[in-house]
Amino acid sequence: MNNFEKACEMSLNDWLATIPEIVPEAEYTKNHEKWKRKLFNKMRDNRYHRFTTKTVKVLMIVAVLSALLLTAFVIPSSREYIIDNFEIFSRYKITENNKNSVNGEITVGYIPEGFELVNKQVHSKSIIYSYIDSKDITITVIKSSSIIEIDFDTETGVMETVVHGGITYTLYDDATEYNCLVWNENDYIYQIHSSVSKDELLKIAEAIK
């Protein structure tokens, strides 16, 4: 991606951020409805099938704007990532990240029975939720900016790729039954650290928004 394309992407992202989630329905005037009925009636009589040059230009502009709007809203939910492998560790990072701060909270839709939230930490680039059960088993959920890079000790642990629900996860097992699940979605990187089973990690991940 060249500098011009990057500038366009940044401008587009800024523009999208200004669009409200709920757009009120348009209210048309009586004259507009009258004009519309009149036009449709003429089209039924095989009229208005020839467009003037001005009309063609307007239609072309509308078509281009529609294509741009469709492109703007079809934003991939996850970004490309790479894993750099070094001698004693590996690093997970997003290839085209943003430097946005992390706002709001983490919506955790599922946690195994018996766990309760005991701590929240909010930083400019990350939000951390910590859960614990009666056996002192912990679950840590992290939402961070995509500029964050994550290192794994692969000298003793192993990594594998898991595709679940259309999302590609990186699962790290440190050989002590303590696992870490990493993925990126909607411009953020998510992590779950725990000794619960792989299936439970995926169930938690699937319910995070």
C-alpha positions in Angstrom: 0.0 0.0 0.0 1.5 3.3 -1.1 1.3 6.6 0.9 -1.7 7.9 -1.1 -3.6 4.7 -0.4 -2.7 4.9 3.3 -3.9 8.5 3.4 -7.2 7.5 1.7 -7.7 4.7 4.2 -7.0 7.0 7.2 -9.4 9.6 5.8 -12.0 7.0 5.2 -11.7 5.6 8.7 -12.1 9.1 10.2 -15.2 9.7 8.1 -16.7 6.4 9.1 -16.2 7.2 12.8 -18.5 10.3 12.3 -21.4 8.3 10.9 -24.1 7.6 13.6 -25.0 4.0 14.3 -28.7 4.7 13.7 -29.6 6.9 10.8 -33.1 8.4 10.9 -35.4 7.6 8.0 -35.7 10.3 5.4 -38.9 12.3 5.3 -40.0 13.3 1.8 -42.1 16.3 0.9 -45.5 16.1 -0.9 -43.9 17.6 -4.0 -41.2 14.9 -4.0 -43.9 12.1 -3.8 -45.9 13.8 -6.5 -42.8 14.1 -8.8 -41.9 10.5 -8.2 -45.4 9.2 -9.1 -45.4 11.4 -12.2 -42.1 10.0 -13.3 -43.1 6.4 -12.7 -46.3 6.9 -14.7 -44.3 8.3 -17.6 -41.9 5.4 -17.5 -44.8 3.0 -17.8 -45.8 4.7 -21.0 -42.3 4.0 -22.4 -41.2 7.6 -21.9 -38.0 8.9 -20.3 -36.0 6.0 -21.6 -33.6 8.4 -23.3 -31.3 10.1 -20.9 -29.7 13.5 -21.5 -25.9 13.9 -21.2 -26.5 15.7 -17.9 -28.6 12.8 -16.6 -26.0 10.3 -17.6 -23.3 12.2 -15.8 -25.5 12.4 -12.6 -26.1 8.6 -12.8 -22.4 7.9 -13.2 -21.6 10.1 -10.2 -24.2 8.3 -8.1 -22.8 4.9 -9.2 -19.3 5.9 -8.2 -20.4 7.2 -4.8 -22.4 4.0 -4.3 -19.4 1.9 -5.0 -17.3 3.9 -2.6 -19.8 3.6 0.1 -20.1 -0.2 -0.4 -16.3 -0.4 -0.3 -16.2 1.7 2.9 -18.6 -0.5 4.8 -17.1 -3.8 3.7 -14.3 -3.6 6.1 -12.7 -6.9 7.0 -13.5 -8.0 10.6 -9.9 -9.3 11.0 -6.6 -8.1 9.6 -3.7 -10.0 8.3 -1.1 -10.9 10.8 2.4 -12.5 10.8 4.3 -14.5 13.3 8.0 -13.8 13.4 10.0 -16.8 14.7 13.2 -16.2 16.6 15.6 -18.5 18.3 13.8 -18.8 21.7 10.5 -16.9 21.1 7.9 -16.0 18.5 6.1 -12.7 18.0 2.5 -12.1 16.8 1.8 -8.8 15.1 -0.7 -7.2 12.7 0.8 -6.2 9.4 -1.4 -3.1 8.9 -2.2 -1.9 12.4 -3.8 1.3 13.7 -2.6 3.3 16.7 -6.1 4.0 18.1 -6.6 3.9 21.8 -8.9 1.2 23.3 -12.1 2.7 24.5 -15.1 1.3 26.4 -15.1 -2.2 27.9 -14.8 -5.8 26.9 -18.2 -7.6 26.4 -17.6 -11.1 27.7 -20.7 -13.1 26.8 -19.5 -16.4 28.3 -17.3 -17.4 31.2 -17.2 -21.0 32.6 -19.4 -21.6 35.7 -17.8 -20.8 39.0 -15.6 -17.9 37.8 -16.1 -14.3 38.9 -14.6 -11.1 37.8 -12.1 -9.9 40.4 -10.2 -7.1 38.6 -10.4 -4.6 35.8 -7.4 -2.7 34.4 -7.9 0.1 31.8 -4.9 1.5 30.0 -4.7 3.7 26.9 -3.7 0.7 24.7 -5.3 -2.2 26.5 -8.1 -3.3 28.8 -7.6 -6.4 31.1 -10.3 -8.4 32.8 -9.3 -11.0 35.4 -11.5 -13.9 36.6 -10.9 -16.5 39.2 -12.7 -19.6 40.7 -12.7 -21.3 44.0 -9.7 -23.5 42.9 -7.6 -20.4 42.2 -7.8 -21.1 38.4 -7.6 -17.8 36.6 -8.8 -16.5 33.2 -7.4 -13.3 31.9 -9.1 -11.5 28.9 -7.2 -8.7 27.2 -8.3 -6.3 24.5 -5.6 -4.2 23.0 -4.8 -1.8 20.2 -3.5 -3.6 17.1 -0.2 -1.8 17.4 0.6 -4.2 20.3 3.0 -7.1 19.6 2.7 -10.3 21.6 5.7 -12.6 22.3 5.6 -16.3 23.1 8.3 -18.4 24.6 8.4 -21.1 21.9 11.7 -22.6 23.2 9.6 -24.9 25.4 6.0 -24.2 24.3 4.3 -24.8 21.0 1.9 -22.9 18.8 -0.9 -24.0 16.5 -3.4 -22.3 14.2 -7.1 -22.9 14.9 -9.9 -21.8 12.6 -13.2 -21.5 14.4 -16.4 -19.7 13.4 -14.6 -18.1 10.5 -11.9 -16.6 12.6 -8.2 -17.7 12.7 -6.9 -18.1 16.2 -3.3 -18.7 17.3 -3.2 -21.1 20.3 0.0 -21.2 22.4 0.6 -24.0 24.8 3.5 -23.4 27.2 3.7 -27.1 28.2 2.5 -26.4 31.7 -1.2 -26.6 30.8 -1.3 -22.8 30.7 -2.7 -21.7 27.3 -3.0 -18.5 25.5 -5.5 -17.8 22.6 -4.8 -14.8 20.4 -6.7 -13.3 17.5 -7.6 -10.0 16.0 -11.0 -8.6 15.1 -12.4 -5.1 14.3 -9.0 -3.4 14.6 -8.2 -4.9 18.0 -6.1 -7.8 19.3 -7.6 -10.1 21.8 -5.9 -12.6 24.2 -7.2 -15.1 26.6 -4.7 -16.6 29.1 -5.8 -19.6 31.2 -5.4 -23.2 32.1 -8.9 -24.1 31.1 -9.4 -26.4 28.1 -8.9 -25.4 24.5 -12.7 -25.9 23.9 -13.5 -23.5 26.8 -11.0 -20.9 25.4 -12.8 -21.0 22.1 -16.2 -20.7 23.7 -15.0 -17.6 25.6 -13.4 -16.1 22.5 -16.5 -16.7 20.4 -18.7 -14.7 22.9 -16.3 -11.7 23.2 -17.4 -8.5 21.5 
